[in-house]
Amino acid sequence: MADNLKLESVDNSEEILKKYDKESDYRKLTGFGAKLVSAIAITFSLFQIYTAVFGVLDAMIQRSVHIAFGFCLIFLLYPAKKSWPRHSVHPVDMIFSVLGAAVPMYIVVFYQDLVSRAGTVTTLDFMVGLLAVVLVIEAARRVVGWPMVTIALLFIAYALLGPYIPGELAHRGADLDTLVQHLFYTTEGIFGIPIGVSSTFIFLFILFGAYLEKTGMGQFFIDIANAIAGWASGGPAKVAVLSSGLMGTVSGSSVANVVGTGSFTIPMMKKLGYKPEFAGAVEATASTGGQLMPPIMGAAAFLMSEFTQTPYVTIIAAAVIPALLYYFGVWTGVHLEARRLGLRGLNRDELPKFKSLVVERGHLIVPLLAIIYLLVSGFTPMKAALYAIVLSIGVSMLKKNTRIGLVDIIEGLEQGARGVLGVLAATACAGIIIGVVTMTGLGLKLGTTLVDLAQGQLLLTLFFTMITSIILGMGVPTTANYVITSTIAAPALVLIGVPVLAAHMFAFYFGIIADVTPPVALAAFAGAGIAKADPLRTGFNASKLAIAAFLVPYIFVYNPALLMIDVHAWEMVQITITSVIGIIGVSAGVAGFLLTNLSFIERIAFFVGGIMLVTPGTYTDIIGAAILVIGYLIQKKKELAQKKARA
């Protein structure tokens, strides 16, 4: 039954992925072109593995080679125009590809000369640097899309037109020579922290994910989720929540996650009785949350580690409870909707057996456990990912049904290199934005302006930061969104006393939640495409299910103990318990159901009571708990009355 359901929608999943995930819109080359791309991609991966084993090169050299490989592949795989052929490379793209490889290598070839000149830029240096900026913008346009490019161009214009800008945002300005030198010949611009993280941690984690996929980890997660929750009330929807959460630990793309697991779970949900808009929303919400789920969160989490100078293992620890609260909120919404509609799960006979799955494929989980152990033990993320890659290949050999051969290993190298291109283009373009910010002091100016606009009020500042992150998330990928908001909005929160990690995590959360927030909710629209549902309604359903994600960031800003910051055990337990109960109340108010249908007044009461419980404070907790207890007793009385009436 499961196989049939999966096949039912797999025909249009690739089309949906291309429509909603710009990074998937690449050529499918044949013949010599395909072999050329494979050779470059495999060499790219081998270079990254080599530097991980024997040591990273000097920052500018490592990052230049990384960009050279990436741009060479981007211009070969992503056509300048959609109308250009997809099975062969257009001559213009071939020229761009050669330039994309050659221009960054200028720094490698003339590295000693550039260092000895100590910032003095010759005419040739200027021409190469200007061409590099153009190539970065064009690569981002092809892979990430126009919104990211538009933002970068606006920042460049701001740098050049500083003296003519009125008000507090004015600055002394920069000429084109100085701007190009800053963006291309320092580690403050294109070769800054974002591309540095891409050229070390991120690449290896994406390669690790590619090998996990080769071993069949994705299907294993789906089967495990079915065995655990497929039989429960509204089973397939809970399977979607579990499987997508598990898949998110190895996948950094909300849309790809939706398509990967949604082609299986969405048809099952529809068959059980869920409306198409709700089925698509469940998958979209669960898949989006995957980027919040440790141990392998989205690429932005690695950037957060570098920006905040916080060990990655601390980022993981901080993310655990908020991520679990997010998924608990989605799970609760799914459960209440299933109860409201009277939906039951699948027959146990139709589901895989948990014990059999663990015996047959349980060894596949070892690399994930190993990477957690290595990170906790003090290994760098790069070394942890490297050892996990080797372990994932080795572990797959233990059983015939999971064993990968030499061809799979080589294909994994190619798949990993392809997988990093979206992050590479986004981080290189984000480097332009960061370069302008560091050059002009814009970050502090915008942060101060944001605080002034909110009149120093924490709640208003948080609200403005949330809106900024969501709006940016509608047009740019999570990685780039986080880079921008962490540069502009997060400092505003730090200015008014929010801990650095909490401020950055707040921006990170809402950048991700943009994927399920209308009017542009790419993950929800991808789910709607599979479910054959109305995209906007699917987006609104997804926002309702993700209600916890809109609350949790406020909780950990007001009480950083939720992020394991200066926390006492009892304090953390108390916050977690009140947050869980509060999320149940809010979810019931949003769904309009608890034990029976809620009246309008009851919905408001449950929502308000839930909000008061998730808001830190003894008095608010007491009042919120009292409201929910009274509401529950009223619901219980109504449920008993309905049972008597039916009897």
Backbone hydrogen bonds, N-H to C=O, Kabsch-Sander energy under -0.5 kcal/mol:
donor,donor_aa,acceptor,acceptor_aa,energy
5,L,1,M,-2.3
6,K,2,A,-2.2
7,L,3,D,-2.2
8,E,4,N,-1.4
9,S,5,L,-0.7
9,S,6,K,-0.9
10,V,6,K,-1.0
11,D,7,L,-0.6
12,N,9,S,-1.1
13,S,9,S,-0.5
13,S,10,V,-0.7
14,E,10,V,-0.6
16,I,12,N,-2.1
17,L,13,S,-2.3
18,K,14,E,-2.1
19,K,15,E,-1.8
20,Y,16,I,-2.1
21,D,17,L,-2.2
22,K,20,Y,-0.6
24,S,21,D,-2.1
25,D,22,K,-1.8
26,Y,24,S,-1.5
27,R,77,L,-3.6
28,K,86,R,-1.6
29,L,27,R,-0.6
30,T,87,H,-1.5
33,G,30,T,-0.9
34,A,30,T,-0.6
35,K,31,G,-1.7
36,L,32,F,-2.8
37,V,33,G,-2.4
38,S,34,A,-2.4
39,A,35,K,-2.5
40,I,36,L,-2.4
41,A,37,V,-2.9
42,I,38,S,-2.7
43,T,39,A,-2.2
44,F,40,I,-2.5
45,S,41,A,-2.2
46,L,42,I,-2.4
47,F,43,T,-2.4
48,Q,44,F,-2.1
49,I,45,S,-2.5
50,Y,46,L,-2.6
51,T,47,F,-2.3
52,A,48,Q,-1.6
53,V,49,I,-2.1
54,F,50,Y,-3.0
55,G,51,T,-1.3
62,Q,58,D,-3.1
63,R,59,A,-2.4
64,S,60,M,-1.9
65,V,61,I,-2.5
66,H,62,Q,-2.0
67,I,63,R,-2.4
68,A,64,S,-2.6
69,F,65,V,-2.5
70,G,66,H,-2.3
71,F,67,I,-3.4
72,C,68,A,-2.0
73,L,69,F,-2.0
74,I,70,G,-2.7
75,F,71,F,-2.4
76,L,72,C,-0.9
77,L,73,L,-2.7
78,Y,74,I,-2.9
84,W,81,K,-1.4
94,M,90,H,-1.9
95,I,91,P,-2.0
96,F,92,V,-2.3
97,S,93,D,-2.5
98,V,94,M,-2.1
99,L,95,I,-2.5
100,G,96,F,-3.1
101,A,97,S,-1.6
102,A,98,V,-2.5
103,V,99,L,-2.8
105,M,101,A,-0.9
106,Y,102,A,-0.7
106,Y,103,V,-1.3
107,I,104,P,-1.2
108,V,104,P,-0.7
109,V,105,M,-2.8
110,F,106,Y,-2.3
111,Y,108,V,-0.9
114,L,110,F,-2.6
115,V,111,Y,-2.3
116,S,112,Q,-2.5
117,R,113,D,-1.8
118,A,114,L,-0.6
118,A,115,V,-0.9
119,G,114,L,-0.7
120,T,117,R,-1.4
122,T,120,T,-0.6
126,F,122,T,-2.6
127,M,123,T,-2.3
128,V,124,L,-2.6
129,G,125,D,-2.8
130,L,126,F,-2.8
131,L,127,M,-2.2
132,A,128,V,-2.1
133,V,129,G,-2.1
134,V,130,L,-2.0
135,L,131,L,-2.5
136,V,132,A,-2.5
137,I,133,V,-2.2
138,E,134,V,-2.5
139,A,135,L,-2.8
140,A,136,V,-2.3
141,R,137,I,-2.2
142,R,138,E,-2.1
143,V,139,A,-2.2
144,V,140,A,-2.3
145,G,140,A,-2.1
149,V,145,G,-1.2
150,T,146,W,-3.2
151,I,147,P,-2.0
152,A,148,M,-2.1
153,L,149,V,-2.7
154,L,150,T,-2.2
155,F,151,I,-2.0
156,I,152,A,-2.2
157,A,153,L,-2.5
158,Y,154,L,-2.2
159,A,155,F,-2.2
160,L,156,I,-2.0
161,L,157,A,-2.2
162,G,159,A,-0.5
164,Y,161,L,-1.6
165,I,162,G,-1.5
169,L,166,P,-0.6
170,A,167,G,-1.4
171,H,162,G,-0.8
174,A,159,A,-1.2
179,L,175,D,-2.3
180,V,176,L,-2.7
181,Q,177,D,-2.4
182,H,178,T,-2.3
183,L,179,L,-2.5
184,F,180,V,-2.6
185,Y,181,Q,-1.9
189,G,186,T,-0.6
190,I,183,L,-2.3
191,F,183,L,-0.6
191,F,186,T,-0.7
192,G,189,G,-1.9
196,G,192,G,-1.9
197,V,193,I,-2.7
198,S,194,P,-2.1
199,S,195,I,-2.1
200,T,197,V,-1.1
202,I,197,V,-2.0
203,F,198,S,-1.2
204,L,200,T,-1.3
205,F,201,F,-2.1
206,I,202,I,-2.5
207,L,203,F,-2.4
208,F,204,L,-2.3
209,G,205,F,-2.2
210,A,206,I,-1.9
211,Y,207,L,-1.8
212,L,208,F,-2.2
213,E,209,G,-2.1
214,K,210,A,-1.7
215,T,211,Y,-1.7
216,G,213,E,-1.2
217,M,212,L,-2.2
220,F,216,G,-1.8
221,F,217,M,-2.4
222,I,218,G,-1.9
223,D,219,Q,-2.6
224,I,220,F,-2.6
225,A,221,F,-2.5
226,N,222,I,-2.2
227,A,223,D,-2.4
228,I,224,I,-2.1
229,A,225,A,-2.8
230,G,226,N,-2.1
232,A,229,A,-1.2
235,G,232,A,-1.9
237,A,234,G,-1.2
238,K,234,G,-1.4
239,V,235,G,-2.4
240,A,236,P,-2.0
241,V,237,A,-1.8
242,L,238,K,-2.5
243,S,239,V,-3.2
244,S,240,A,-2.2
245,G,241,V,-1.7
246,L,242,L,-2.4
247,M,243,S,-2.9
248,G,244,S,-2.1
249,T,245,G,-0.6
249,T,246,L,-1.1
250,V,247,M,-1.9
251,S,247,M,-0.8
254,S,252,G,-0.5
257,N,253,S,-2.0
258,V,254,S,-2.3
259,V,255,V,-2.3
260,G,256,A,-2.5
261,T,257,N,-2.4
262,G,257,N,-0.6
262,G,258,V,-2.3
263,S,259,V,-1.2
264,F,261,T,-1.3
265,T,261,T,-2.5
266,I,262,G,-1.9
268,M,264,F,-0.9
269,M,265,T,-2.4
270,K,266,I,-2.4
271,K,267,P,-2.3
272,L,268,M,-1.8
273,G,269,M,-1.4
274,Y,269,M,-2.2
279,A,275,K,-2.6
280,G,276,P,-2.6
281,A,277,E,-1.5
282,V,278,F,-2.6
283,E,279,A,-1.8
284,A,280,G,-2.2
285,T,281,A,-2.8
286,A,282,V,-2.5
287,S,283,E,-2.5
288,T,284,A,-2.3
289,G,285,T,-1.8
290,G,287,S,-1.0
291,Q,288,T,-1.4
292,L,289,G,-1.9
293,M,289,G,-0.5
293,M,290,G,-1.0
297,M,295,P,-0.8
298,G,291,Q,-1.5
301,A,298,G,-1.8
302,F,298,G,-0.6
302,F,299,A,-0.8
303,L,299,A,-1.4
304,M,300,A,-2.4
305,S,301,A,-1.8
306,E,302,F,-1.6
307,F,303,L,-3.2
308,T,304,M,-2.5
310,T,305,S,-1.9
314,T,311,P,-1.1
315,I,311,P,-1.5
316,I,312,Y,-2.3
317,A,313,V,-2.2
318,A,314,T,-2.5
319,A,315,I,-1.6
320,V,316,I,-1.1
320,V,317,A,-0.5
321,I,317,A,-0.6
323,A,319,A,-2.3
324,L,320,V,-2.4
325,L,321,I,-2.6
326,Y,322,P,-2.3
327,Y,323,A,-2.4
328,F,324,L,-2.4
329,G,325,L,-2.2
330,V,326,Y,-2.0
331,W,327,Y,-2.8
332,T,328,F,-2.6
333,G,329,G,-2.2
334,V,330,V,-2.4
335,H,331,W,-2.7
336,L,332,T,-2.7
337,E,333,G,-2.0
338,A,334,V,-2.3
339,R,335,H,-2.5
340,R,336,L,-2.5
341,L,337,E,-2.1
342,G,338,A,-0.8
343,L,338,A,-2.7
345,G,231,W,-0.7
346,L,230,G,-2.6
350,E,347,N,-1.6
351,L,348,R,-1.3
357,L,353,K,-2.3
358,V,354,F,-2.3
359,V,355,K,-2.3
360,E,356,S,-2.7
361,R,357,L,-3.3
362,G,358,V,-1.6
364,L,361,R,-1.8
365,I,362,G,-1.6
366,V,363,H,-1.4
369,L,365,I,-2.0
370,A,366,V,-2.9
371,I,367,P,-2.3
372,I,368,L,-1.5
373,Y,369,L,-2.3
374,L,370,A,-2.9
375,L,371,I,-2.1
376,V,372,I,-2.5
377,S,373,Y,-2.1
378,G,375,L,-1.2
379,F,374,L,-2.3
384,A,380,T,-2.8
385,A,381,P,-2.5
386,L,382,M,-2.2
387,Y,383,K,-2.6
388,A,384,A,-2.0
389,I,385,A,-2.2
390,V,386,L,-1.9
391,L,387,Y,-2.5
392,S,388,A,-2.6
393,I,389,I,-1.8
394,G,390,V,-2.4
395,V,391,L,-3.4
396,S,392,S,-1.4
397,M,393,I,-0.7
397,M,394,G,-0.9
398,L,395,V,-1.8
399,K,396,S,-0.8
402,T,399,K,-1.1
403,R,399,K,-0.9
409,I,405,G,-2.0
410,I,406,L,-2.4
411,E,407,V,-2.8
412,G,408,D,-2.3
413,L,409,I,-1.5
414,E,410,I,-1.8
415,Q,411,E,-2.9
416,G,412,G,-2.5
417,A,413,L,-1.7
418,R,414,E,-2.3
419,G,415,Q,-2.3
420,V,416,G,-1.1
421,L,418,R,-1.2
424,L,420,V,-2.8
425,A,421,L,-2.7
426,A,422,G,-2.1
427,T,423,V,-2.9
428,A,424,L,-2.3
429,C,425,A,-2.0
430,A,426,A,-2.4
431,G,427,T,-1.4
432,I,428,A,-0.7
432,I,429,C,-0.8
433,I,429,C,-1.1
434,I,430,A,-2.6
435,G,431,G,-2.6
436,V,432,I,-2.1
437,V,433,I,-2.2
438,T,434,I,-2.8
439,M,435,G,-1.8
440,T,436,V,-2.1
441,G,437,V,-1.9
442,L,437,V,-0.8
445,K,441,G,-1.7
446,L,442,L,-3.2
447,G,443,G,-2.4
448,T,444,L,-2.7
449,T,445,K,-2.4
450,L,446,L,-2.7
451,V,447,G,-2.2
452,D,448,T,-2.6
453,L,449,T,-2.7
454,A,450,L,-1.7
455,Q,452,D,-1.3
456,G,451,V,-2.7
457,Q,454,A,-2.0
461,T,457,Q,-2.3
462,L,458,L,-2.7
463,F,459,L,-2.2
464,F,460,L,-2.7
465,T,461,T,-2.2
466,M,462,L,-2.6
467,I,463,F,-2.4
468,T,464,F,-2.4
469,S,465,T,-2.5
470,I,466,M,-2.5
471,I,467,I,-2.6
472,L,468,T,-2.4
473,G,469,S,-2.3
474,M,470,I,-0.9
474,M,471,I,-0.8
475,G,472,L,-1.6
476,V,472,L,-2.4
481,N,477,P,-2.8
482,Y,478,T,-2.9
483,V,479,T,-2.0
484,I,480,A,-2.3
485,T,481,N,-2.8
486,S,482,Y,-2.9
487,T,483,V,-1.0
488,I,484,I,-2.0
489,A,485,T,-1.2
490,A,485,T,-2.9
492,A,489,A,-0.9
493,L,489,A,-1.3
494,V,490,A,-2.1
495,L,491,P,-2.2
496,I,492,A,-0.9
496,I,493,L,-0.6
497,G,494,V,-1.8
498,V,493,L,-2.2
503,A,499,P,-2.5
504,H,500,V,-2.3
505,M,501,L,-2.5
506,F,502,A,-2.0
507,A,503,A,-1.7
508,F,504,H,-2.3
509,Y,505,M,-2.5
510,F,506,F,-1.8
511,G,507,A,-1.7
512,I,508,F,-1.4
513,I,509,Y,-2.3
514,A,510,F,-0.9
515,D,512,I,-2.0
516,V,513,I,-2.0
517,T,514,A,-1.2
520,V,517,T,-0.6
521,A,519,P,-0.7
522,L,520,V,-0.6
523,A,515,D,-1.0
524,A,515,D,-1.4
525,F,521,A,-2.8
526,A,522,L,-2.2
527,G,523,A,-2.1
528,A,524,A,-2.3
529,G,525,F,-1.9
530,I,526,A,-1.6
531,A,527,G,-2.4
532,K,528,A,-1.2
533,A,528,A,-2.3
538,T,534,D,-2.3
539,G,535,P,-2.3
540,F,536,L,-2.3
541,N,537,R,-2.5
542,A,538,T,-2.4
543,S,539,G,-2.2
544,K,540,F,-2.0
545,L,541,N,-2.3
546,A,542,A,-2.1
547,I,544,K,-1.3
548,A,545,L,-0.5
549,A,546,A,-1.3
550,F,546,A,-0.9
550,F,547,I,-0.8
551,L,547,I,-0.7
551,L,548,A,-0.8
552,V,548,A,-3.2
554,Y,551,L,-0.6
555,I,551,L,-1.8
556,F,552,V,-2.4
557,V,553,P,-1.4
558,Y,554,Y,-2.2
559,N,555,I,-2.3
562,L,559,N,-2.0
563,L,560,P,-2.0
564,M,561,A,-2.1
565,I,560,P,-1.7
566,D,564,M,-0.6
572,M,568,H,-2.4
573,V,569,A,-2.3
574,Q,570,W,-2.6
575,I,571,E,-2.4
576,T,572,M,-2.5
577,I,573,V,-2.5
578,T,574,Q,-2.5
579,S,575,I,-2.3
580,V,576,T,-2.5
581,I,577,I,-2.4
582,G,578,T,-2.4
583,I,579,S,-2.5
584,I,580,V,-1.8
585,G,581,I,-2.1
586,V,582,G,-2.6
587,S,583,I,-2.8
588,A,584,I,-2.4
589,G,585,G,-2.2
590,V,586,V,-2.4
591,A,587,S,-2.9
592,G,588,A,-2.3
593,F,588,A,-1.1
594,L,596,T,-1.9
598,L,592,G,-2.4
603,R,599,S,-2.6
604,I,600,F,-1.9
605,A,601,I,-2.5
606,F,602,E,-3.0
607,F,603,R,-2.3
608,V,604,I,-3.0
609,G,605,A,-3.0
610,G,606,F,-2.4
611,I,607,F,-2.4
612,M,608,V,-2.3
613,L,609,G,-1.6
614,V,610,G,-2.0
615,T,611,I,-1.1
621,D,617,G,-2.0
622,I,618,T,-2.3
623,I,619,Y,-2.5
624,G,620,T,-2.7
625,A,621,D,-2.7
626,A,622,I,-2.3
627,I,623,I,-2.2
628,L,624,G,-2.2
629,V,625,A,-2.5
630,I,626,A,-2.3
631,G,627,I,-2.6
632,Y,628,L,-2.6
633,L,629,V,-2.4
634,I,630,I,-2.2
635,Q,631,G,-2.2
636,K,632,Y,-2.7
637,K,633,L,-2.2
638,K,634,I,-2.2
639,E,635,Q,-2.5
640,L,636,K,-2.3
641,A,637,K,-2.0
642,Q,638,K,-2.2
643,K,639,E,-2.1
644,K,640,L,-2.2
645,A,641,A,-2.2
646,R,642,Q,-2.2
647,A,643,K,-1.9
